[in-house]
Amino acid sequence: MNIAIIGSGLTGSLAAISLANAGCRVDLYERLSDEELIDRDRTYAITHSSRKILERIGVWSHLVSNLVPFQYLNVIDYELNKKFQFLINDLSLSDQKYCAVGWIAEHKKIMFSILKFISDIDHINKIPTSVIPNTNNYELIIAADGSGSATKKKLKTPSFNFNYDQMCITAKVLLRGAKSNEAFEILNSQGPFAVLPLGGDLFQIICSQSLENATNKMNLSKSLFLDYLATLLPYGVQPDTIIDKPNSFPINFVFNYSFYSGKYIYLGETAHKFHPVGGQGLNLCWRDVDCLTKLISVPIFKKNHRIIPFLYSLSRLVDVLLISIFTDSLVRYSRSNISIFKLPRTFVFFVLKKYGFIRKFILNIMTNGL
């Protein structure tokens, strides 16, 4: 089967590798150079669903040395002053042997490794443009060109979308008092706040703020920004040094009404993009890749390729919809500081802290999807 992929970011590139392994001939269209693709300052949480996908297509061993594992995920509600932990024991038995609740990855490192992996695969032909000269040459065309997809605009595919009244601030910071194998997801009235380990004393801060507050914080000097972080970090954790200049970006919600249009299939952020809380973004995109590969690998579907876009869209609906509801609800839960919500919030924390089987159920959804 001849397949074109538009966009060779982390989702498009992984799709190219996965589909080439499934016996497809892949033309990978990308207008940006490898250096431009690599030079992005983003950090991702990698779950066991992604680990399993990477293992199946032979990429895991090439990436794992660039990942930072964490054994503790601390969830803290500042409004209630309550905390519970997700631990390795909360994972399924098959996942526990990896000795990590999850992994943290820096974009530059894993993008470099994946592009290097692609260069050794004969069935992937990289083409330095985002325009396909003759779409009739392909049975399927995969659009993985991001949330601002030119392909989706060209095909006029409708989507449900809105902008949160928030911005996300990110910074790499050296911290005292935090273990190198623990991550934090903190809920407060301004929005979710994540602290992700990058090795040693280095951590990635991902902070959701109102638009006004975020603008003010981005104008602070480094010393005042550190003082501000000190007010947000958990008790006993103190910021020492900002390693790079803080960045900020708006947060929006995108959900396509359909994940395909004719023989075009929308993959990753071209089809869906949600709030970064919970670190579900990249894992959800890679589960798209896995679902599509499994469908294409079925001989009867391979022969009747016209049905694959519809089956893919149908297969991904439940997982993507539930993750969209989960992430949006978590944001609204975090920001609901009205006193009437304190009782149900207290009950949620009591249940999660006391009953391990509920913790395991929640972590399994966050880790493996549906």
ABEGO torsion letter per residue (X at the ends): XBBBBBEABAAAAAAAAAAAAAGBBBBBBBABBAAAAABBBBBBBBBAAAAAAAAAAGAAAAAAAABBBBABBBBBBAAAGBBBBBBAAABBAAAAAAGBABBBBBAAAAAAAAAAAAAABAABBBBBBABBABAAABABBBBAAEAABAAAAAAGBBBBBBBBABBBBBBBBBBBGBBAABBBBBBBAAEBBBBBBAEEABBBBBBBBBAAAAAAAAABBAAAAAAAAAAABBBGBBBABBABBBBBBBBBBBBBABABBEABBBBEAAABBBBABGGAAAAAAAAAAAAAAAAAABAAAAABAAAAAAAAAAAAAAAAAAAAAAAAAAAAAAABABAAAAAAAAAAAAAAAABAAAAAAAAAAAAAEX
